[in-house]
């Protein structure tokens, strides 16, 4: 019986996309969370029948990368929440965004 190869490409792509999105208020938590849970599911299947799977070490590395990116996103999401709280809440945050938008409109005319 031929060994099945664990596909790590999806995990790496989602992890990189999650890392790139981490500066957008921590929204990279979604793709990196998906990458972590998919890699965890594939590793559980591989551990249950490890003789029929190849590239388990590569999947472990992909899972570690996904976990690191997930932690970075969680920290950035917490930092963003703290910054919004420190500014006076979501209302003050929206007022600052609206003022910046109106100023950009005035400067472009």
MOHU-V596674 format. One record per run of one state. SS is the DSSP state (h for helix, s for strand, l for the rest). FROM is the first residue (numbers start at 1). LEN is the number of residues. If there is no record, write none. Layout:
# MOHU-V596674
ss=SS from=FROM len=LEN
ss=SS from=FROM len=LEN
This chain:
# MOHU-V596674
ss=l from=1 len=3
ss=s from=4 len=2
ss=l from=6 len=3
ss=h from=9 len=15
ss=l from=24 len=5
ss=h from=29 len=20
ss=l from=49 len=1
ss=h from=50 len=3
ss=s from=53 len=2
ss=l from=55 len=1
ss=h from=56 len=32
ss=l from=88 len=2
ss=h from=90 len=19
ss=l from=109 len=1
